[in-house]
Amino acid sequence: MLMLFNRLWEILMCAHIPSPPPSPLLSGAGGDDAMMVSCPSLPAVLPIASALPNISYLPDPFIFFNGDRVSNESSWHQCRRTEILQLALYYQYGVYPSPESFVVNGKMTPDNTGMIVNIASHAASVSFTVPVYLPTNNAKPPYPLIIAQIQALLGNDTSINFFTSRGYALLLVDQNGTIAADGPAKTGIFWELFPTYTNRTGTILAWAWAYHRILDVIFSSQAHLFNTAQIGVIGYSRWGKTALLSAALDVRFSMVVPMAAGCAGTGPYRFLYEQQGEAEDLSKIYGVFPYWFSPNLAQFIDAGVGHFPYDMHDVIAAVAPRAILLNGAMQDYWANPEGASVDYRAAKIVYDWLGAGTNIGIAFRNGTHLPIQDSDWHNVIAFADYKLLNKAPSRPFDDPFYPDHPEDYPWKAPN
């Protein structure tokens, strides 16, 4: 177990961790991390929402909280990315359990149809099994792996076959039934392990945390079936928000596809495009699903979303330079698809600056939020083939579908 934790620290620790609020202590996502830089520190106590500056446009991702500017890739990877995630955790998602507060081990079932994950904290010891679907073609291990929420795929043999027939393994997590209930009741293994977190951590973060524990098992060399350089996470709607956060926090994911993630996902808080239909805003999402989030999020309803010190383009950019595809439906007005196209363009400035412009893509289809369409899975597979398997792209992923709104992000990358 000690060897496992030493390995995890090597993978996850930052070169420098700013002072509170707490973070999952994840490393930079790439770049020349051999060049050590001094990172600005966040205040020990972050301001309330109304005391933060009111910014009418998407905040400049290259400006630190203290006003300093990112000067090079190392300062982005080692400092600014971490700061963005700390701000998002504090104001939106909640407290991430420290690595010292739990231990993880696990293994594949004898027939390789499941992964057993064992987790122990000071409060409890739990175990759960995640269904695994291996490729049905002639692929040989180690397999590229897609991790997803079970309800999106289970029971839909056509959807599962989209992946397994093309050489991908699937690992499907019952987030709602096992990890944390999708409701105000604090039931599920996350709350058993961390009973003092019930008023500090949102359910979306609890779900993301569970994906990370699955990676712990995979990276512990107890699951040799999977290629650790070819792991993607996908999710639809609330699970799309979860997939985005999971990949932003954990650099062991090589690819993420947040699908129809909308408000608090791939859509900006600041800009709603409602010419053809109403879009979900902060007051609506928090009014119905407050348990998804940190209680700190509520203060922006009264203070105004302009006081966010970040917006969702920053969280998207925190995935860089790893691969991300924003997927959605053009008549899914509630999910603010035009807003997602703005976030795509804004985050792409960061990707382009890092020399990874082709690693961010966008793909919309005609139609509404549900049902999930075969074209959604085709988009995921095409992007995974392109970015995980290094195949030639079978379609373009750089058409935002909507007019540009450069006034929404009036800043540029550093020279």
Secondary structure, DSSP 4 states (H G I P E B T S, - for coil): -HHHHHHHHHHH--SS--SSSP---PPP-SS-TTS--PPPPPPSSPPPGGGS---SSPPPTTB-TTS-B--SHHHIIIIIHHHHHHHHIIIIIBPPPPGGGEEEEEEE-TTSSEEEEEEEESS-EEEEEEEEE--SSS--SSEEEEEEEHHHHTT-HHHHHHHHTTT-EEEEE-IIIII--SSSS--SHHHHH-GGGTTTB-HHHHHHHHHHHHHHHIIIII-TTEEEEEEEEEEETHHHHHHHHHHHH-TT--EEEEES--BTTTB-SS----SSS----HHHHHHH-GGGS-GGGGHHHHH-GGG-SS-HHHHHHTTTTSEEEEEEETT-GGG-HHHHHHHHHHHHHHHHHTT-GGGEEEEEESS-SSSPPHHHHHHHHHHHHHHTS-PPPSS--B---S---GGGS------
